[in-house]
Amino acid sequence: MTGQIPVFVCGEPARGDDAAAFAAVGLLPPAVRARASIVPVGGLDVLLLLDLPPGEPCVVVDAVAGLPPGEIWVRPLAALVDRAQALTGAGRAPEPRSSHELPLDQVLALAAALRDAPPAGTFVGIGGSCWEAGAPLSAPVVVALPAFAAAIAAAVDAAGEPYFG
């Protein structure tokens, strides 16, 4: 891997916890930001995934409904293609919350079908509870932002490591 790692930042900065991805990316250390290409996308578009060269990893960052607020959720993108693989102990998978035209798992499944393989990379999410326009981040999300940023940094670092599997 020679280029920067695309980091697709999903969410709406003016909608409470939906702004968490933007806030966390703002906390990334300069060394991580230098290795990342930060791409604010709002909702993830399948065309962004189709533009990635085969095997080139990316990181998708978003707020998640269905998790306790502030809980960090990290999964390979391939696991989200088949949501059954991403089930939690509660029996249903948390859902990225941003206003995607299609739910994130369907965007990834469409990209996988069109590419003949799931996109390489990692999803990093944080549980949220407040999605109202004009609302601030909830207190549990604010407290968890450093851990969220650390999880994003770890995903960027892992995406930049050579894969020999």
Residue pairs with C-beta under 8 A, 6 or more apart in sequence:
1 56
1 57
1 159
1 160
1 161
1 162
3 37
3 56
4 35
4 36
4 37
5 35
5 36
5 37
5 57
5 58
5 59
5 156
5 159
5 160
6 36
6 37
6 39
6 48
6 52
6 56
6 58
6 59
7 25
7 36
7 37
7 38
7 39
7 58
7 59
7 60
7 61
7 152
7 156
8 39
8 41
8 44
8 48
8 58
8 59
8 60
8 61
9 21
9 22
9 25
9 38
9 39
9 40
9 41
9 61
10 21
10 41
10 42
10 43
10 44
10 60
10 61
10 62
10 63
10 96
10 98
10 100
10 104
11 18
11 19
11 20
11 21
11 22
11 42
11 62
11 63
11 97
11 98
12 18
12 19
12 42
12 98
12 99
13 19
13 22
14 133
14 134
15 131
15 132
15 133
15 134
15 135
16 128
16 130
16 131
16 132
16 135
16 136
16 137
16 138
17 63
17 69
17 97
17 126
17 128
17 129
17 130
17 131
17 137
17 138
17 141
18 63
18 97
18 98
18 99
18 128
18 131
19 63
19 137
20 63
20 126
20 128
20 137
20 141
20 145
20 148
21 61
21 62
21 63
21 126
22 40
23 137
23 145
24 61
24 126
24 145
24 148
24 149
24 152
25 38
25 61
25 149
25 152
27 145
27 146
27 149
28 36
28 149
28 152
28 153
28 156
29 153
32 152
32 153
32 156
32 157
35 156
35 157
35 160
36 59
36 156
39 48
41 48
42 98
42 99
43 98
43 99
43 100
43 101
44 60
44 62
44 98
44 100
44 104
44 107
45 101
45 107
46 102
46 107
46 110
46 111
46 114
49 58
49 107
49 108
49 111
49 115
49 119
50 111
50 114
50 115
52 58
52 119
52 120
54 115
54 117
55 120
55 163
56 120
57 120
57 121
57 122
57 159
58 77
58 119
58 120
58 121
58 159
59 121
59 122
59 123
59 124
59 152
59 155
59 156
59 159
60 77
60 104
60 121
60 122
60 123
60 124
61 123
61 124
61 125
61 152
62 96
62 97
62 98
62 104
62 123
62 125
63 96
63 97
63 98
63 125
63 126
63 127
63 128
63 131
63 141
64 73
64 94
64 95
64 96
64 97
64 125
64 126
64 127
64 128
65 94
65 95
65 96
65 97
65 127
65 128
65 131
66 88
66 90
66 92
66 93
66 94
66 95
66 127
67 73
67 88
67 94
67 125
67 126
67 127
67 128
68 127
68 140
69 127
69 128
69 129
69 138
69 140
69 141
69 144
70 126
70 127
70 138
70 140
70 141
70 143
70 144
71 126
71 127
71 144
72 124
72 125
72 126
72 127
72 144
72 147
72 148
72 151
73 94
73 123
73 124
73 125
73 126
73 127
74 122
74 123
74 124
74 125
74 151
74 154
74 155
75 86
75 122
75 123
76 121
76 122
76 123
77 108
77 118
77 119
77 120
77 121
77 122
77 123
78 112
78 118
78 119
78 120
79 85
79 86
80 86
80 104
80 105
80 108
80 123
81 105
81 108
81 109
81 112
81 118
82 109
83 93
83 105
86 93
86 94
86 105
87 93
88 94
93 105
94 125
94 127
95 103
95 104
95 105
96 103
96 104
96 123
96 125
97 128
97 131
98 104
100 107
102 110
104 123
108 118
108 119
111 118
111 119
112 118
112 119
120 159
121 155
121 159
122 155
122 158
122 159
124 148
124 151
124 152
124 155
126 141
126 144
126 148
127 140
127 141
128 138
128 141
129 138
129 140
129 141
130 137
130 138
137 145
141 148
